[in-house]
């Protein structure tokens, strides 16, 4: 027996059009494919149990100090709007940290759109039946899937807020990637006049998977999530970090025309620009950006001071105010992480690729790019 959402998806105009043929499949084959995708997408959020998940995940969460900024933008919007949160994507920890910031502050939990690679094994059952995560097949071009996914998201937004990552996956280079428009399209399909997009930026002093991401550089293929978890556990030894989750002012989306390609592209562009401006500039990032292969502490401090002046002139969201502060707060964790080494009053680079990963996290905020190494 179909639930209300499944029935609504099957009644969606675009889905009905697909079911009527033209895809080279019989009506029965098309319906079987569509219903299979609906079953894959179906998710349930049991908030009581969702909160309880913090306890088994405590070994990871206790290593990350959660901080938030501008939460008033969310609290002011919750009572009057349907919200879609659009965030940059740094780490697998994002799925834990960002929703928990909302939960810590009593804000209704959104459903999360996550890559389907996260849905294998026991973790997949948790996502599907507790956290309320919707699996996304990012690489597929199957028209049956695309039409079903858009219709499903449109129906979900009638009852739930949504949290998604328009970059399409974690940034392997460290930089803020271009936004994909598929989920913006899907959200606009809901045709809710009260729909707003809240841009969100998450930044870490240290990203748990920094060595893994930096050395892979670009995502060439999807690796088994179990293997990624094992690698993350390895790099979690001695790991400590702050996570800054910064919320932006709501962007009205209910008046956008879902059928206008330019409208959707402009919305994605605006959201990306706002997200980039919100990104918290932390000591590790300015240290990495100013660092040379070998440099004295005094020269590094001067270079960071000049960099901070440039960032301040561009109204960046600064979490550091001086070169001295940056070195005091960043040098030790970067050394512990094996990224730099201090020798006789000089800093030397040990892991150039990882250092460049952190430098690129603020590259979008600088007047001139390509200034690292």
ZAMARGU-4260 file (C-alpha; in steps of 0.2 Angstrom, whole numbers, plus 5000, padded with zeros to 4 digits):
<rodrens>
0) 5000/5000/5000 | 5007/5017/4995 | 5009/5031/5008 | 5003/5049/5005 | 5020/5055/4998
5) 5022/5040/4986 | 5004/5043/4979 | 5008/5062/4977 | 5024/5058/4968 | 5015/5046/4956
10) 5002/5060/4953 | 5016/5073/4949 | 5013/5080/4932 | 5031/5076/4926 | 5030/5058/4933
15) 5013/5055/4925 | 5021/5061/4908 | 5035/5049/4910 | 5023/5035/4914 | 5013/5038/4899
20) 5028/5032/4888 | 5041/5040/4876 | 5055/5032/4887 | 5056/5016/4876 | 5048/5006/4891
25) 5031/4999/4893 | 5019/5008/4906 | 5022/4993/4918 | 5041/4994/4916 | 5041/5013/4919
30) 5030/5012/4934 | 5040/4998/4941 | 5056/5009/4939 | 5048/5024/4947 | 5040/5015/4962
35) 5058/5007/4965 | 5065/5024/4966 | 5052/5030/4977 | 5055/5016/4989 | 5074/5020/4989
40) 5070/5038/4993 | 5058/5035/5007 | 5065/5041/5024 | 5059/5043/5041 | 5065/5054/5055
45) 5062/5049/5073 | 5068/5064/5082 | 5068/5056/5099 | 5080/5043/5093 | 5090/5055/5082
50) 5094/5065/5098 | 5100/5048/5106 | 5112/5045/5092 | 5123/5059/5099 | 5129/5046/5112
55) 5136/5032/5101 | 5144/5046/5090 | 5151/5054/5106 | 5169/5048/5102 | 5169/5058/5086
60) 5158/5073/5092 | 5168/5076/5108 | 5183/5080/5097 | 5174/5094/5089 | 5168/5110/5098
65) 5152/5116/5090 | 5151/5135/5088 | 5137/5145/5079 | 5135/5162/5072 | 5119/5172/5067
70) 5107/5159/5072 | 5094/5173/5074 | 5092/5172/5055 | 5085/5154/5057 | 5075/5157/5073
75) 5066/5172/5064 | 5062/5162/5049 | 5056/5146/5057 | 5039/5151/5062 | 5035/5159/5045
80) 5044/5150/5031 | 5048/5133/5024 | 5067/5133/5025 | 5080/5125/5014 | 5098/5126/5021
85) 5111/5126/5008 | 5129/5123/5015 | 5147/5121/5009 | 5154/5104/5011 | 5170/5101/5020
90) 5169/5084/5029 | 5158/5069/5033 | 5157/5077/5050 | 5146/5091/5042 | 5131/5078/5043
95) 5134/5077/5062 | 5139/5095/5067 | 5127/5106/5057 | 5110/5097/5061 | 5116/5096/5079
100) 5119/5115/5080 | 5100/5117/5076 | 5095/5103/5088 | 5106/5110/5102 | 5095/5126/5100
105) 5078/5118/5099 | 5076/5121/5080 | 5065/5109/5071 | 5077/5096/5062 | 5077/5096/5043
110) 5079/5081/5032 | 5096/5079/5025 | 5100/5075/5007 | 5116/5064/5007 | 5125/5054/4994
115) 5119/5036/4992 | 5136/5030/4996 | 5132/5034/5015 | 5117/5022/5015 | 5126/5005/5015
120) 5126/4993/5030 | 5120/4998/5048 | 5124/5017/5045 | 5112/5016/5030 | 5098/5009/5041
125) 5101/5023/5053 | 5100/5036/5040 | 5084/5029/5032 | 5074/5025/5048 | 5081/5038/5061
130) 5090/5053/5055 | 5078/5057/5040 | 5092/5057/5027 | 5087/5056/5008 | 5099/5046/4997
135) 5105/5055/4982 | 5112/5047/4966 | 5123/5061/4961 | 5130/5054/4945 | 5115/5046/4937
140) 5107/5054/4922 | 5092/5041/4921 | 5077/5052/4917 | 5066/5041/4928 | 5076/5044/4943
145) 5078/5063/4940 | 5059/5066/4938 | 5056/5055/4953 | 5069/5063/4964 | 5062/5081/4960
150) 5044/5076/4963 | 5049/5067/4980 | 5058/5083/4986 | 5044/5094/4981 | 5032/5083/4992
155) 5044/5082/5007 | 5045/5101/5007 | 5026/5102/5011 | 5030/5094/5028 | 5049/5096/5032
160) 5063/5108/5030 | 5078/5102/5020 | 5097/5103/5022 | 5108/5100/5007 | 5126/5103/5000
165) 5125/5110/4982 | 5143/5107/4979 | 5138/5089/4976 | 5151/5082/4988 | 5165/5086/4999
170) 5178/5098/4993 | 5194/5088/4989 | 5204/5103/4985 | 5199/5114/5000 | 5191/5127/4989
175) 5173/5132/4988 | 5166/5123/4973 | 5153/5129/4960 | 5135/5124/4965 | 5125/5111/4956
180) 5107/5117/4952 | 5098/5100/4953 | 5092/5102/4971 | 5088/5121/4969 | 5077/5115/4954
185) 5069/5101/4965 | 5065/5113/4979 | 5057/5126/4968 | 5046/5112/4961 | 5037/5113/4978
190) 5030/5130/4972 | 5029/5136/4990 | 5027/5155/4991 | 5035/5154/5009 | 5051/5145/5003
195) 5067/5153/5008 | 5085/5147/5006 | 5096/5150/5021 | 5115/5149/5016 | 5126/5141/5029
200) 5145/5140/5030 | 5154/5127/5040 | 5173/5129/5044 | 5185/5119/5054 | 5202/5123/5062
205) 5206/5106/5056 | 5196/5094/5044 | 5196/5077/5050 | 5199/5070/5033 | 5212/5083/5027
210) 5226/5071/5022 | 5214/5060/5013 | 5205/5073/5003 | 5221/5083/4999 | 5231/5069/4992
215) 5216/5063/4982 | 5214/5081/4976 | 5199/5077/4965 | 5186/5064/4967 | 5190/5051/4953
220) 5178/5038/4959 | 5167/5034/4974 | 5176/5024/4987 | 5167/5012/4999 | 5161/5022/5014
225) 5168/5009/5026 | 5185/5012/5019 | 5183/5031/5022 | 5177/5028/5040 | 5192/5017/5043
230) 5204/5031/5037 | 5195/5044/5047 | 5197/5034/5063 | 5216/5033/5059 | 5217/5052/5057
235) 5206/5055/5073 | 5220/5050/5084 | 5225/5066/5093 | 5212/5076/5083 | 5204/5091/5090
240) 5195/5105/5081 | 5182/5119/5082 | 5168/5119/5070 | 5160/5136/5066 | 5143/5135/5058
245) 5138/5152/5052 | 5120/5156/5045 | 5115/5169/5033 | 5100/5180/5030 | 5086/5170/5021
250) 5085/5172/5003 | 5067/5172/4996 | 5065/5158/4983 | 5046/5156/4982 | 5044/5169/4969
255) 5057/5161/4957 | 5051/5152/4941 | 5057/5134/4942 | 5055/5133/4923 | 5067/5148/4920
260) 5085/5141/4919 | 5092/5159/4922 | 5081/5161/4938 | 5088/5144/4945 | 5106/5148/4940
265) 5105/5166/4948 | 5098/5158/4964 | 5112/5146/4965 | 5125/5160/4961 | 5118/5171/4975
270) 5117/5157/4987 | 5135/5152/4983 | 5142/5170/4985 | 5133/5172/5002 | 5140/5156/5008
275) 5157/5161/5003 | 5156/5177/5012 | 5150/5169/5028 | 5164/5157/5029 | 5174/5159/5045
280) 5192/5163/5042 | 5202/5153/5055 | 5220/5154/5061 | 5225/5138/5051 | 5219/5145/5035
285) 5228/5161/5036 | 5244/5152/5042 | 5243/5140/5027 | 5240/5154/5015 | 5254/5165/5021
290) 5266/5151/5023 | 5282/5148/5012 | 5292/5132/5011 | 5303/5139/5024 | 5300/5155/5034
295) 5305/5164/5050 | 5292/5166/5063 | 5293/5185/5061 | 5292/5185/5042 | 5277/5174/5043
300) 5268/5185/5056 | 5271/5200/5045 | 5264/5191/5030 | 5248/5185/5040 | 5246/5203/5046
305) 5245/5209/5028 | 5234/5195/5023 | 5222/5199/5037 | 5221/5217/5032 | 5216/5212/5014
310) 5203/5200/5021 | 5196/5214/5033 | 5195/5226/5018 | 5184/5213/5009 | 5173/5211/5025
315) 5178/5193/5027 | 5171/5184/5042 | 5187/5185/5052 | 5190/5173/5067 | 5208/5179/5069
320) 5214/5197/5071 | 5233/5196/5070 | 5248/5186/5064 | 5254/5183/5081 | 5237/5176/5086
325) 5236/5165/5070 | 5253/5158/5074 | 5249/5155/5092 | 5233/5146/5088 | 5238/5137/5072
330) 5256/5132/5074 | 5254/5118/5087 | 5239/5109/5079 | 5247/5110/5062 | 5263/5103/5069
335) 5254/5089/5078 | 5245/5085/5062 | 5262/5083/5053 | 5259/5097/5041 | 5272/5109/5046
340) 5288/5108/5058 | 5296/5122/5068 | 5315/5122/5069 | 5326/5135/5076 | 5315/5149/5074
345) 5309/5144/5057 | 5293/5135/5050 | 5296/5122/5037 | 5282/5113/5026 | 5281/5095/5029
350) 5265/5091/5020 | 5264/5104/5006 | 5248/5096/4998 | 5238/5097/5014 | 5245/5114/5018
355) 5238/5120/5001 | 5222/5112/5005 | 5219/5124/5020 | 5226/5139/5010 | 5213/5136/4997
360) 5198/5137/5009 | 5200/5156/5009 | 5205/5158/4991 | 5188/5164/4986 | 5189/5179/4998
365) 5206/5186/4991 | 5208/5199/4977 | 5222/5189/4969 | 5222/5170/4969 | 5236/5158/4967
370) 5246/5166/4980 | 5251/5149/4989 | 5268/5141/4987
</rodrens>
